[in-house]
């Protein structure tokens, strides 16, 4: 999302334009994206999708992830990110400079709109430290789009870059980029919905999804802020090292401050992390479901209208195992149909 200035040369991958006419190229890319969304593990989906985008709209480097816009007391902040062709410290460096990034601010204010900035800024147009950052990382021609990630408190963005020797992004490329990212976000939302398996009473902003090694795929704003408050040096995209023990005790909880705990539960090949805040004056822990985590996950997805096959794919189970979990859930909850199941899960 940062603005654009000159940089050192990079491999010229952008020289090879899509061989098909634009509409056919977009159609082929969206078909490939749909197949990828159904066949690729969620932890690999966004990275592979950006490589598909690179075939449609060639770029030299890219950055994507979750960001919050900030306010009068706090600067914009990147919470989770992935990248192609950029330094591992890119996001951490940007967080330190985010307050002065007008290109990023414009993208976050104009949600759903593709923002392009081709060529260098006028001398003195951006803070010197931000200009040095852009030169260091080769951010010359820039194109970005930011959209709301519903229920999370976060925004999701994709930003792509070309070096000085690359051509500016065209109006046609901006249209192709915007259409592709809209479809990508739709697939990503569906992947999160399948994986989180949460009743509607539990908002996404207090949850996260992590790989067994601690790398985060998704984090809600409330949980991200709690992590940052307890671990001020934490900048993602992995859990703070002090919390990795929770990944080995699934299901289980780990303290995060005096009145907050994190609950860790299995979620297919991933780990679902939930923020549990004890209310002041309450000595009682939150009520516990009689269902085991995977029974609860299967029952919740089924209550939300997903098929046995969809649930099996989301949780890494066989359809037969899903049916077994649902029979068990019906018995433990004392319900006879889906309507009663939905009601029981919301209690």
Residue frames relative to the residue before (quaternion, step in Angstrom):
aa qw qx qy qz dx dy dz
X 1.0000 0.0000 0.0000 0.0000 0.00 0.00 0.00
X 0.5400 0.6356 -0.4330 0.3418 3.68 1.06 -0.36
X 0.6148 -0.5605 0.4072 0.3769 3.59 -1.29 0.33
X 0.5225 -0.6898 0.4410 0.2383 3.51 -1.31 0.19
X 0.1187 0.7453 -0.6533 0.0598 3.53 -1.13 0.80
X 0.7338 -0.4560 0.2808 0.4180 3.58 -1.28 0.07
X 0.0796 -0.7896 0.6077 0.0295 3.56 -1.32 0.31
X 0.6190 -0.5068 0.4347 0.4136 3.52 -1.36 0.06
X 0.6257 -0.5577 0.3793 0.3920 3.64 -1.14 0.55
X 0.1189 -0.7605 0.6346 0.0700 3.54 -1.27 0.58
X 0.6815 -0.4489 0.3463 0.4628 3.59 -1.22 0.21
X 0.3763 -0.7798 0.4655 0.1832 3.57 -0.79 1.06
X 0.0108 -0.8272 0.5602 -0.0424 3.58 0.49 1.22
X 0.6173 0.5998 -0.3307 0.3870 3.58 1.16 -0.63
X 0.5164 0.6764 -0.4125 0.3249 3.61 1.21 -0.23
X 0.7085 0.4595 -0.2567 0.4702 3.59 1.12 -0.62
X 0.2031 -0.8062 0.5489 0.0860 3.60 -0.23 1.27
X 0.6387 -0.5157 0.3866 0.4204 3.61 -1.19 0.42
X 0.4470 -0.7275 0.4512 0.2596 3.61 -0.81 0.94
X 0.6816 0.4845 -0.2879 0.4666 3.61 1.19 -0.41
X 0.6032 -0.5060 0.4493 0.4222 3.59 -1.25 0.31
X 0.6957 -0.5404 0.2669 0.3908 3.61 -1.05 0.73
X 0.6903 0.4786 -0.3068 0.4475 3.61 0.78 -0.94
X 0.6637 0.4860 -0.3047 0.4801 3.59 0.97 -0.82
X 0.6343 0.5280 -0.3316 0.4571 3.58 1.01 -0.78
X 0.6504 0.5011 -0.3143 0.4766 3.59 0.98 -0.83
X 0.6479 0.5241 -0.3194 0.4512 3.59 0.91 -0.90
X 0.6651 0.4981 -0.3044 0.4656 3.58 0.90 -0.92
X 0.6590 0.5130 -0.3108 0.4538 3.59 0.97 -0.83
X 0.6733 0.4906 -0.3024 0.4632 3.59 0.96 -0.82
X 0.6095 0.5235 -0.3507 0.4811 3.59 1.10 -0.61
X 0.6538 0.4976 -0.3082 0.4795 3.57 0.96 -0.85
X 0.6386 0.5317 -0.3247 0.4518 3.59 1.02 -0.78
X 0.6396 0.5200 -0.3244 0.4641 3.59 0.99 -0.80
X 0.6511 0.4997 -0.3131 0.4779 3.57 0.95 -0.86
X 0.6458 0.5261 -0.3187 0.4523 3.57 0.95 -0.87
X 0.6610 0.5274 -0.3106 0.4340 3.59 0.92 -0.91
X 0.7112 0.4443 -0.2572 0.4803 3.59 1.10 -0.65
X 0.7703 0.3931 -0.1813 0.4682 3.59 1.12 -0.58
X 0.6967 0.4829 -0.2660 0.4590 3.59 1.16 -0.52
X 0.5208 -0.6175 0.4740 0.3505 3.63 -0.96 0.75
X 0.5967 -0.6140 0.3689 0.3617 3.61 -0.95 0.80
X 0.6360 0.5518 -0.3403 0.4187 3.59 1.05 -0.67
X 0.7226 0.3956 -0.2345 0.5161 3.60 1.26 -0.31
X 0.4823 0.7415 -0.3989 0.2416 3.54 1.26 -0.46
X 0.7094 0.4655 -0.2909 0.4421 3.62 0.70 -1.00
X 0.6406 0.5262 -0.3284 0.4527 3.59 0.95 -0.83
X 0.6861 0.4696 -0.2864 0.4761 3.59 0.87 -0.92
X 0.6284 0.5397 -0.3375 0.4471 3.59 1.05 -0.74
X 0.6527 0.5047 -0.3282 0.4599 3.61 0.99 -0.72
X 0.6072 0.5191 -0.3626 0.4800 3.60 1.13 -0.48
X 0.5996 0.5233 -0.3587 0.4878 3.61 1.13 -0.57
X 0.6420 0.5205 -0.3186 0.4642 3.57 0.95 -0.86
X 0.6287 0.5604 -0.3347 0.4227 3.59 1.02 -0.78
X 0.6269 0.5165 -0.3335 0.4785 3.59 1.16 -0.55
X 0.6834 0.4822 -0.2748 0.4743 3.56 1.09 -0.75
X 0.7758 0.0663 0.0045 0.6275 3.56 0.94 -1.00
X 0.2747 -0.8074 0.4925 0.1737 3.62 0.05 1.21
X 0.0638 0.7768 -0.6237 0.0593 3.56 -1.06 0.85
X 0.5185 -0.6508 0.4702 0.2941 3.54 -1.28 0.39
X 0.7917 -0.0311 0.0502 0.6080 3.59 1.04 -0.78
X 0.1008 -0.7965 0.5954 0.0288 3.56 -1.24 0.47
X 0.1057 -0.7608 0.6392 0.0369 3.51 -1.31 0.54
X 0.0789 0.7931 -0.5996 0.0726 3.60 -0.96 0.82
X 0.3319 0.7544 -0.5305 0.1981 3.56 -1.23 0.32
X 0.6296 -0.5185 0.4288 0.3884 3.53 -1.30 -0.53
X 0.0100 -0.7976 0.6012 -0.0469 3.56 -1.00 0.89
X 0.2124 -0.7292 0.6285 0.1675 3.56 -1.24 0.52
X 0.5411 -0.6907 0.3908 0.2780 3.55 -1.01 0.88
X 0.4220 -0.6985 0.4822 0.3187 3.59 1.13 -0.46
X 0.1841 -0.7580 0.6146 0.1181 3.55 -1.37 -0.04
X 0.7835 -0.3229 0.2167 0.4846 3.57 -1.25 -0.31
X 0.7282 0.4245 -0.2371 0.4831 3.58 1.13 -0.60
X 0.8012 0.2009 -0.0831 0.5575 3.60 1.15 -0.47
X 0.4611 -0.6755 0.5096 0.2671 3.55 -1.09 0.80
X 0.6337 -0.4660 0.4145 0.4577 3.61 -1.22 0.19
X 0.0848 -0.8116 0.5780 0.0106 3.56 -1.09 0.68
X 0.3081 -0.7003 0.6138 0.1944 3.52 -1.10 0.80
X 0.2110 -0.8064 0.5454 0.0882 3.57 -0.81 1.05
X 0.7849 0.0369 0.0039 0.6185 3.58 1.03 -0.80
X 0.0563 0.8203 -0.5658 0.0617 3.56 -0.99 0.71
X 0.0898 -0.7156 0.6839 0.1104 3.45 -1.44 0.31
X 0.0697 -0.8205 0.5668 0.0246 3.59 -1.13 0.41
X 0.1973 -0.7145 0.6550 0.1466 3.51 -1.41 0.32
X 0.8631 0.1073 -0.0874 0.4857 3.57 -0.80 1.00
X 0.6419 0.4986 -0.3342 0.4772 3.61 1.20 0.39
X 0.6381 -0.5445 0.3968 0.3729 3.56 -1.26 0.47
X 0.5721 -0.5892 0.4466 0.3552 3.57 -1.17 0.57
X 0.6892 0.4701 -0.2730 0.4792 3.59 1.16 -0.53
X 0.3449 0.7836 -0.4706 0.2135 3.59 1.29 -0.02
X 0.7080 0.4622 -0.2770 0.4564 3.60 0.72 -1.04
X 0.6447 0.5207 -0.3249 0.4558 3.58 0.95 -0.84
X 0.6521 0.4994 -0.3109 0.4783 3.59 0.99 -0.82
X 0.6572 0.5145 -0.3225 0.4466 3.58 0.95 -0.85
X 0.6121 0.5636 -0.3578 0.4239 3.60 0.96 -0.80
X 0.6685 0.5084 -0.3009 0.4519 3.58 1.02 -0.77
X 0.7540 0.3692 -0.1834 0.5114 3.60 1.22 -0.50
X 0.4075 0.7885 -0.4204 0.1886 3.57 1.30 -0.27
X 0.6092 0.5919 -0.3657 0.3805 3.60 1.00 -0.73
X 0.7440 0.4042 -0.2262 0.4816 3.61 1.12 -0.58
X 0.5326 0.6482 -0.3959 0.3735 3.60 1.28 0.07
X 0.2106 -0.8183 0.5264 0.0941 3.57 -0.11 1.30
X 0.5905 0.5648 -0.3691 0.4428 3.59 1.10 -0.62
X 0.6667 0.4846 -0.2919 0.4852 3.58 0.95 -0.90
X 0.6387 0.5302 -0.3318 0.4482 3.58 0.94 -0.86
X 0.6501 0.5174 -0.3139 0.4595 3.58 0.95 -0.87
X 0.6592 0.5076 -0.3125 0.4585 3.59 0.95 -0.85
X 0.6836 0.4785 -0.2877 0.4701 3.59 1.00 -0.80
X 0.6564 0.4933 -0.3153 0.4758 3.60 1.15 -0.47
X 0.7507 0.3282 -0.1793 0.5446 3.59 1.11 -0.68
X 0.0825 -0.8557 0.5104 0.0219 3.54 0.65 1.20
X 0.8146 0.2500 -0.2103 0.4793 3.54 -1.03 0.90
X 0.6445 0.5051 -0.3132 0.4811 3.58 1.29 -0.04
X 0.4114 -0.6917 0.5340 0.2591 3.58 -0.96 0.86
X 0.1372 -0.7824 0.6059 0.0430 3.57 -0.86 1.05
X 0.0726 -0.7998 0.5958 0.0104 3.60 -0.78 1.04
X 0.0219 0.7563 -0.6538 0.0036 3.52 -1.19 0.67
X 0.0656 -0.8320 0.5507 -0.0161 3.56 -0.25 1.30
X 0.8097 0.2412 -0.1953 0.4980 3.54 -0.92 0.94
X 0.6693 -0.5301 0.3451 0.3898 3.58 -1.27 0.21
X 0.5257 -0.5917 0.5035 0.3465 3.53 -1.28 0.44
X 0.5973 -0.5379 0.4422 0.3978 3.56 -1.24 0.40
X 0.6158 -0.5615 0.3871 0.3947 3.61 -1.04 0.66
X 0.8255 0.2004 -0.1757 0.4974 3.54 -0.88 1.01
X 0.4769 0.6957 -0.4334 0.3174 3.61 1.24 -0.01
X 0.7716 0.1921 -0.1183 0.5947 3.58 1.15 -0.54
X 0.6491 -0.5205 0.3652 0.4176 3.62 -1.17 0.46
X 0.6065 -0.6004 0.3751 0.3619 3.63 -0.98 0.79
X 0.6634 0.5061 -0.3228 0.4467 3.59 0.95 -0.81
X 0.6443 0.4974 -0.3248 0.4816 3.60 1.09 -0.64
X 0.6165 0.5350 -0.3370 0.4692 3.58 1.07 -0.72
X 0.6506 0.5047 -0.3142 0.4725 3.59 0.99 -0.83
X 0.6165 0.5453 -0.3319 0.4610 3.58 1.05 -0.79
X 0.6770 0.4941 -0.2939 0.4595 3.59 0.89 -0.93
X 0.6510 0.5017 -0.3189 0.4720 3.59 0.96 -0.81
X 0.6456 0.5447 -0.3183 0.4304 3.55 0.96 -0.88
X 0.7825 0.3311 -0.1629 0.5015 3.58 0.98 -0.83
X 0.5175 -0.6907 0.4002 0.3082 3.62 1.21 0.18
X 0.3598 0.7354 -0.4947 0.2916 3.58 1.01 0.80
X 0.0805 0.8309 -0.5388 0.1137 3.59 0.14 1.31
X 0.7552 0.1104 -0.0566 0.6437 3.59 0.70 -1.11
X 0.0424 -0.8326 0.5509 -0.0382 3.60 -0.64 1.13
X 0.0205 0.7701 -0.6374 0.0181 3.55 -1.15 0.71
X 0.0557 0.8178 -0.5646 0.0967 3.59 -0.78 1.02
X 0.0513 -0.7464 0.6595 0.0723 3.50 -1.36 0.36
X 0.1059 -0.7780 0.6186 0.0309 3.55 -1.04 0.88
X 0.0267 -0.7963 0.6040 -0.0192 3.58 -0.95 0.90
X 0.5633 -0.5840 0.4594 0.3613 3.54 -1.25 0.39
X 0.2317 -0.7228 0.6315 0.1586 3.56 -1.12 0.73
X 0.3387 -0.8160 0.4171 0.2132 3.59 0.15 1.31
X 0.8358 0.2376 -0.1890 0.4575 3.52 -1.09 0.85
X 0.6611 0.5471 -0.3014 0.4157 3.58 1.21 -0.34
X 0.4050 -0.6845 0.4979 0.3457 3.57 1.14 -0.60
X 0.6573 0.4989 -0.2823 0.4893 3.57 1.34 -0.06
X 0.2914 -0.6792 0.6273 0.2456 3.49 -1.46 0.07
X 0.2929 -0.7351 0.5893 0.1631 3.55 -1.18 0.68
X 0.0327 -0.8206 0.5704 -0.0141 3.58 -0.84 0.92
X 0.1063 -0.7250 0.6721 0.1062 3.51 -1.38 0.39
X 0.0096 0.7950 -0.6047 0.0471 3.57 -0.84 1.00
X 0.0763 -0.8037 0.5901 0.0064 3.59 -0.85 1.00
X 0.1813 -0.8082 0.5593 0.0333 3.55 -1.16 0.73
X 0.1286 -0.7391 0.6523 0.1081 3.53 -1.36 0.49
X 0.4945 -0.6666 0.4722 0.2968 3.60 -1.13 0.63
X 0.7374 -0.4233 0.2692 0.4524 3.63 -1.23 0.13
X 0.7010 0.4667 -0.2846 0.4581 3.60 0.97 -0.76
X 0.5788 0.5757 -0.3788 0.4359 3.60 1.27 -0.05
X 0.5662 -0.5952 0.4387 0.3642 3.60 -1.20 0.44
X 0.5716 -0.5620 0.4535 0.3896 3.62 -1.15 0.45
X 0.5334 -0.5814 0.4933 0.3662 3.57 -1.23 0.42
X 0.3233 -0.7694 0.5265 0.1625 3.57 -0.84 1.03
X 0.6686 -0.4832 0.3767 0.4214 3.54 -1.31 0.18
X 0.6315 0.5215 -0.3300 0.4694 3.59 1.03 -0.74
X 0.6580 0.4993 -0.3149 0.4675 3.59 0.93 -0.85
X 0.6160 0.5374 -0.3481 0.4589 3.59 1.05 -0.67
X 0.6503 0.5045 -0.3166 0.4716 3.60 1.00 -0.78
X 0.6546 0.5020 -0.3122 0.4713 3.60 0.92 -0.87
X 0.6331 0.5419 -0.3114 0.4566 3.57 0.99 -0.89
X 0.6870 0.4930 -0.2870 0.4501 3.59 0.84 -0.98
X 0.6628 0.4967 -0.3100 0.4668 3.60 0.96 -0.83
X 0.6546 0.5140 -0.3211 0.4520 3.59 0.92 -0.86
X 0.6864 0.4843 -0.2973 0.4537 3.60 0.83 -0.94
X 0.5960 0.5585 -0.3678 0.4445 3.62 1.06 -0.63
X 0.6732 0.4685 -0.2878 0.4945 3.59 0.98 -0.83
X 0.6213 0.5426 -0.3417 0.4503 3.58 1.00 -0.78
X 0.6619 0.5035 -0.3142 0.4579 3.59 0.89 -0.89
X 0.6211 0.5415 -0.3412 0.4523 3.59 1.01 -0.77
X 0.6684 0.4826 -0.2972 0.4816 3.59 0.91 -0.90
X 0.6606 0.5127 -0.3168 0.4476 3.60 0.95 -0.83
X 0.6237 0.5261 -0.3383 0.4688 3.60 1.01 -0.74
X 0.6610 0.5002 -0.3125 0.4640 3.58 0.91 -0.88
X 0.6279 0.5271 -0.3364 0.4635 3.60 1.01 -0.75
X 0.6605 0.4957 -0.3084 0.4721 3.59 0.95 -0.83
X 0.6413 0.5285 -0.3278 0.4494 3.58 0.97 -0.82
X 0.6597 0.4972 -0.3123 0.4691 3.59 0.97 -0.81
X 0.7203 0.4729 -0.2575 0.4374 3.56 0.89 -0.92
X 0.6934 0.5056 -0.3121 0.4075 3.56 0.85 -0.86
X 0.0911 -0.8528 0.5119 0.0499 3.58 1.12 -0.63
X 0.4101 0.7234 -0.4571 0.3156 3.57 0.91 0.90
X 0.5123 -0.6018 0.4967 0.3587 3.61 -1.08 0.62
X 0.6298 -0.5762 0.3663 0.3704 3.58 -1.14 0.62
X 0.5893 0.5884 -0.3724 0.4097 3.61 1.17 -0.41
X 0.6880 0.4326 -0.2718 0.5154 3.59 1.24 -0.26
X 0.2607 -0.8030 0.5118 0.1589 3.63 -0.19 1.22
X 0.5987 -0.6086 0.4049 0.3274 3.52 -1.17 0.67
X 0.5954 0.6201 -0.3844 0.3365 3.61 1.06 -0.54
X 0.7056 0.4323 -0.2699 0.4924 3.61 1.23 -0.23
X 0.6659 0.4838 -0.2895 0.4886 3.59 1.22 0.40
X 0.0965 -0.7633 0.6342 0.0768 3.53 -1.34 0.31
X 0.2323 -0.7281 0.6235 0.1650 3.54 -1.32 0.36
X 0.0212 -0.8171 0.5748 -0.0384 3.56 -0.81 1.02
X 0.4778 -0.6025 0.5482 0.3288 3.50 -1.30 0.42
X 0.6703 -0.5153 0.3357 0.4153 3.63 -1.16 0.39
X 0.6773 0.4778 -0.3043 0.4694 3.62 1.15 -0.47
X 0.6518 -0.5567 0.3051 0.4150 3.60 1.26 0.11
X 0.5100 0.6328 -0.4385 0.3837 3.61 1.19 -0.16
X 0.3303 -0.7728 0.5180 0.1591 3.56 -0.81 1.05
X 0.2655 -0.7492 0.5872 0.1529 3.55 -1.03 0.86
X 0.7853 0.0233 0.0381 0.6175 3.54 1.15 -0.72
X 0.0625 0.7688 -0.6363 0.0102 3.56 -1.15 0.64
X 0.3654 -0.7145 0.5554 0.2180 3.56 -0.99 0.89
X 0.6598 -0.5582 0.3296 0.3801 3.56 -1.17 0.60
X 0.6594 0.5082 -0.3346 0.4415 3.64 0.84 -0.86
X 0.6734 0.4758 -0.3054 0.4763 3.57 0.93 -0.85
X 0.6332 0.5322 -0.3322 0.4533 3.60 0.99 -0.78
X 0.6628 0.4960 -0.3059 0.4702 3.58 0.95 -0.85
X 0.6348 0.5204 -0.3313 0.4653 3.60 1.04 -0.73
X 0.6356 0.5151 -0.3258 0.4738 3.59 1.02 -0.79
X 0.6811 0.4923 -0.2934 0.4557 3.58 0.90 -0.92
X 0.6373 0.5256 -0.3293 0.4573 3.58 1.05 -0.73
X 0.7084 0.4415 -0.2600 0.4854 3.59 0.96 -0.85
X 0.7815 0.1587 -0.0658 0.5997 3.59 1.14 -0.67
X 0.2047 -0.8483 0.4739 0.1179 3.63 0.35 1.25
X 0.6797 0.4861 -0.3037 0.4577 3.62 1.09 -0.54
X 0.4971 0.6709 -0.4283 0.3455 3.58 1.25 -0.17
X 0.0015 0.8139 -0.5805 0.0236 3.59 -0.93 0.90
X 0.5430 -0.6200 0.4111 0.3895 3.62 1.23 0.26
X 0.6344 -0.0040 -0.7156 -0.2923 1.55 -2.49 -0.01
X 0.5966 0.5343 -0.3786 0.4638 3.63 1.23 0.29
X 0.6249 -0.5048 0.4256 0.4167 3.56 -1.27 0.29
X 0.5823 -0.5337 0.4525 0.4139 3.61 -1.15 0.43
X 0.5974 -0.6122 0.3805 0.3516 3.58 -0.96 0.88
X 0.6266 0.5720 -0.3392 0.4065 3.60 1.04 -0.73
X 0.7081 0.4525 -0.2598 0.4757 3.60 1.20 -0.42
X 0.4384 0.7247 -0.4495 0.2839 3.59 1.24 -0.09
X 0.5447 0.6237 -0.4064 0.3862 3.61 1.15 -0.49
X 0.6130 0.5741 -0.3502 0.4148 3.59 1.08 -0.66
X 0.6067 0.5709 -0.3500 0.4283 3.57 1.15 -0.56
X 0.6841 0.4709 -0.2733 0.4853 3.57 1.22 -0.48
X 0.7189 0.3923 -0.2283 0.5265 3.61 1.27 -0.13
X 0.2452 0.7888 -0.5186 0.2208 3.55 0.72 1.08
X 0.5263 -0.3160 -0.7772 0.1384 1.57 -1.37 2.11
X 0.1945 0.7700 -0.5912 0.1403 3.56 -1.18 0.58
X 0.3412 -0.7274 0.5551 0.2154 3.56 -1.32 0.04
X 0.1540 -0.7553 0.6319 0.0803 3.54 -1.30 0.53
X 0.4843 -0.6730 0.4759 0.2933 3.58 -0.96 0.87
X 0.0228 -0.7539 0.6566 0.0027 3.53 -1.17 0.77
X 0.7979 -0.0628 0.0020 0.5995 3.56 0.29 1.26
X 0.7347 -0.4634 0.2900 0.4016 3.56 -1.35 0.02
X 0.8229 0.2221 -0.0973 0.5138 3.60 0.91 -0.81
X 0.6770 0.4734 -0.2751 0.4917 3.58 1.26 0.19
X 0.0406 -0.7686 0.6377 0.0314 3.52 -1.12 0.74
X 0.3129 -0.7013 0.6008 0.2221 3.52 -1.32 0.37
X 0.2242 -0.7580 0.5983 0.1310 3.56 -0.92 0.95
X 0.1715 -0.7798 0.5987 0.0642 3.58 -0.90 1.01
X 0.0583 0.7948 -0.5989 0.0790 3.58 -0.78 1.07
X 0.5313 -0.6128 0.4757 0.3405 3.56 -1.14 0.65
X 0.0028 0.7717 -0.6353 0.0289 3.55 -1.09 0.81
X 0.7506 -0.2646 0.1391 0.5893 3.55 0.35 1.25
X 0.8065 -0.2072 0.1615 0.5296 3.62 -0.78 -0.95
X 0.6776 0.4855 -0.2723 0.4805 3.59 1.29 -0.16
X 0.3953 -0.6728 0.5623 0.2736 3.54 -1.38 -0.08
X 0.2642 -0.7445 0.5963 0.1424 3.56 -0.88 1.03
X 0.1199 -0.7920 0.5981 0.0260 3.58 -0.78 1.09
X 0.0726 -0.8153 0.5743 -0.0109 3.58 -0.73 1.10
X 0.3982 -0.6987 0.5484 0.2290 3.54 -1.09 0.81
X 0.0621 -0.7903 0.6095 -0.0055 3.58 -0.72 1.11
X 0.0389 -0.8125 0.5810 -0.0267 3.58 -0.41 1.24
X 0.3325 -0.7399 0.5509 0.1961 3.58 -0.73 1.06
X 0.4115 -0.7165 0.5071 0.2454 3.57 -0.81 1.00
X 0.5695 -0.6021 0.4248 0.3643 3.64 -0.99 0.76
X 0.8135 0.2393 -0.1994 0.4911 3.55 -0.96 0.93
X 0.6347 0.5129 -0.3363 0.4701 3.57 1.26 -0.03
X 0.2018 -0.7898 0.5703 0.1016 3.55 -0.70 1.08
X 0.6136 0.5700 -0.3429 0.4253 3.55 1.26 -0.23
X 0.4210 -0.6828 0.5242 0.2859 3.59 -0.94 0.78
X 0.6510 -0.4946 0.3728 0.4388 3.62 -1.19 0.32
X 0.5698 -0.6003 0.4289 0.3620 3.56 -1.07 0.70
X 0.3156 -0.7640 0.5424 0.1498 3.53 -1.04 0.87
X 0.4654 -0.6594 0.5142 0.2902 3.53 -1.05 0.77
X 0.4798 -0.6570 0.4872 0.3175 3.62 -1.06 0.63
X 0.6115 0.5726 -0.3442 0.4239 3.58 1.25 -0.24
X 0.4956 -0.6016 0.5350 0.3259 3.52 -1.22 0.60
X 0.6936 -0.5057 0.2955 0.4193 3.63 -1.12 0.53
X 0.7128 0.4400 -0.2884 0.4638 3.61 0.83 -0.87
X 0.5968 0.5318 -0.3656 0.4768 3.61 1.11 -0.57
X 0.6521 0.5095 -0.3064 0.4703 3.57 0.99 -0.88
X 0.6520 0.5181 -0.3163 0.4543 3.59 0.96 -0.85
X 0.6749 0.4879 -0.2951 0.4684 3.58 0.89 -0.93
X 0.6673 0.5084 -0.3052 0.4506 3.59 0.93 -0.90
X 0.6643 0.5102 -0.3093 0.4503 3.58 0.96 -0.85
X 0.6549 0.4988 -0.3119 0.4743 3.57 0.94 -0.84
X 0.6435 0.5138 -0.3207 0.4681 3.58 1.00 -0.82
X 0.6485 0.5176 -0.3129 0.4622 3.59 1.02 -0.82
X 0.6856 0.4664 -0.2761 0.4860 3.58 1.17 -0.57
X 0.6601 -0.5735 0.2920 0.3874 3.58 1.24 0.29
X 0.4800 0.6687 -0.4476 0.3494 3.61 1.22 0.16
X 0.4777 -0.6698 0.4949 0.2797 3.56 -1.14 0.68
X 0.6861 -0.4458 0.3612 0.4472 3.58 -1.31 0.21
X 0.6619 0.5218 -0.3086 0.4409 3.57 0.95 -0.91
X 0.6509 0.5114 -0.3125 0.4660 3.59 0.96 -0.87
X 0.6625 0.5058 -0.3041 0.4612 3.57 0.94 -0.91
X 0.6356 0.5341 -0.3264 0.4519 3.57 0.97 -0.86
X 0.6608 0.5045 -0.3020 0.4664 3.58 0.97 -0.87
X 0.6851 0.5024 -0.2905 0.4402 3.59 0.89 -0.92
X 0.7868 0.3404 -0.1624 0.4886 3.58 0.93 -0.89
X 0.4801 -0.6931 0.4302 0.3225 3.58 1.23 0.05
X 0.5158 0.6261 -0.4095 0.4174 3.58 1.09 0.76
X 0.5038 -0.5822 0.5140 0.3782 3.55 -1.33 0.01
X 0.6236 -0.5410 0.3922 0.4057 3.64 -1.13 0.48
X 0.6222 0.5428 -0.3488 0.4434 3.60 1.04 -0.70
X 0.6531 0.5009 -0.3131 0.4738 3.59 0.99 -0.81
X 0.6052 0.5479 -0.3488 0.4604 3.58 1.06 -0.72
X 0.6543 0.5026 -0.3175 0.4674 3.60 0.91 -0.87
X 0.6317 0.5295 -0.3313 0.4592 3.59 1.01 -0.78
X 0.6581 0.5065 -0.3060 0.4655 3.59 0.93 -0.90
X 0.6652 0.5048 -0.3119 0.4533 3.59 0.96 -0.82
X 0.6233 0.5178 -0.3462 0.4728 3.60 1.00 -0.73
X 0.6531 0.5099 -0.3093 0.4666 3.56 0.98 -0.86
X 0.6533 0.5185 -0.3149 0.4530 3.58 0.96 -0.88
X 0.6309 0.5298 -0.3333 0.4585 3.59 0.96 -0.85
X 0.6832 0.4933 -0.2913 0.4528 3.56 0.92 -0.90
X 0.6914 0.4865 -0.2824 0.4534 3.59 0.86 -0.95
X 0.7212 0.4187 -0.2436 0.4953 3.59 1.06 -0.71
X 0.3831 -0.7546 0.4586 0.2711 3.58 1.26 -0.23
X 0.4793 0.6538 -0.4447 0.3807 3.57 1.01 0.81
X 0.3384 -0.7700 0.5162 0.1615 3.55 -1.24 0.53
X 0.8049 0.1183 -0.0568 0.5787 3.61 1.18 -0.35
X 0.7192 -0.4622 0.2985 0.4244 3.56 -1.32 0.17
X 0.6111 0.5531 -0.3619 0.4355 3.62 1.00 -0.72
X 0.6790 0.4671 -0.2879 0.4878 3.58 0.92 -0.91
X 0.6061 0.5589 -0.3508 0.4441 3.58 1.09 -0.69
X 0.6483 0.5133 -0.3177 0.4639 3.60 0.89 -0.92
X 0.6611 0.5112 -0.3049 0.4568 3.58 0.92 -0.92
X 0.6707 0.5037 -0.3010 0.4537 3.60 0.92 -0.89
X 0.6710 0.5096 -0.3067 0.4427 3.59 0.96 -0.79
X 0.6802 0.4921 -0.2934 0.4572 3.59 1.13 -0.52
X 0.5396 0.6238 -0.4100 0.3894 3.60 1.21 -0.15
